[in-house]
Amino acid sequence: MRVRITKAIAVTATGLLAGAFGYGAVNLGPTFWKVPVDMRLSFHAELMKMNSPVMLTAMGAAALSSLALTLQTTGRERRLAAGATVLTGTSFLVTRFGNVPINARIKEWAVTSPPADYVEILQRWDLFNQTRTTTAIAAFVLLVIAQSGSSPRPALSPTPSS
């Protein structure tokens, strides 16, 4: 029973993380490149105020629940959960050491002006974003596979004939 609850939490948390990153990569990212740079910077800086605590919580929940599942399972399930743990951890590290420092710079640019090489810096942010999105989606897929292939259904007993 405890493993089933852990699986449900892991799949849900990792699915939410993958969905949030996926939405950002598919919808927000391309839109950022279509609007004037001052609008992009202002919106990006404002978005990060709410996005940071929400995504940090989602990454933490995904990583911790995947780790808990790794510790509670064996065999193939354990390997899949361990892979998901590594991938969600990678999403966190890429965010913390890739996107977050650039977000801090964007916040400054929103009230001043961007440097001459801002396009290259924003492209690097996009690369980090694509990387963390890919790792989050891959983690979700691994947990879905672990969830769907782990609990064999009991055989149906034939009904007694009357």
C-alpha positions, -999 to +999 in steps of 0.1 A: +000+000+000+028+025+009+046+018-024+013+025-043+010+059-025+046+067-032+042+058-069+011+080-071+029+110-055+060+105-077+040+102-109+019+132-100+047+155-089+069+145-118+040+149-143+033+184-129+069+193-133+072+180-168+039+196-177+049+230-164+083+229-181+067+216-213+041+244-213+069+270-208+091+255-236+063+251-261+043+283-254+062+309-234+097+303-249+087+310-285+065+339-275+094+356-257+112+358-290+083+374-308+077+404-285+099+435-280+128+428-258+117+453-231+083+435-228+101+401-227+124+412-199+097+428-178+074+398-182+102+373-175+112+391-144+076+393-131+070+356-140+100+345-120+086+360-088+058+333-088+075+307-109+105+303-087+088+290-055+063+269-074+089+252-096+113+247-067+085+229-048+076+208-078+113+198-084+117+190-048+086+169-046+094+151-078+130+143-067+121+133-032+092+111-042+113+094-069+140+088-044+115+074-019+102+051-047+137+040-054+142+030-018+109+012-016+111-010-047+134-036-063+145-047-097+133-029-128+110-006-108+140+005-087+161+012-118+134+032-134+127+052-102+165+057-097+167+070-133+138+094-126+156+106-094+187+114-114+168+131-141+147+153-117+179+161-098+195+171-131+165+194-138+171+210-104+209+214-110+204+229-145+178+253-131+199+263-101+232+268-118+220+276-154+186+294-154+186+311-120+218+331-125+205+343-159+171+351-143+189+374-119+205+392-147+172+395-166+157+410-135+184+437-136+180+443-173+143+448-169+150+480-149+181+491-167+190+478-202+203+446-216+240+442-224+252+440-260+254+402-259+220+397-244+207+376-273+235+350-267+227+350-230+190+345-237+198+317-261+219+300-234+188+304-210+167+287-237+193+258-239+191+253-202+153+254-203+152+228-231+176+206-211+156+208-179+124+202-198+138+172-215+151+157-182+117+163-165+097+147-193+121+117-194+117+113-156+079+113-160+081+087-187+103+065-166+078+067-137+048+060-159+066+029-172+074+019-136+038+025-126+022+007-155+044-024-156+047-032-119+016-045-104+003-076-121-034-080-120-047-109-101-060-137-122-098-138-125-114-168-108-139-186-128-174-181-115-190-212-101-216-227-123-250-230-109 
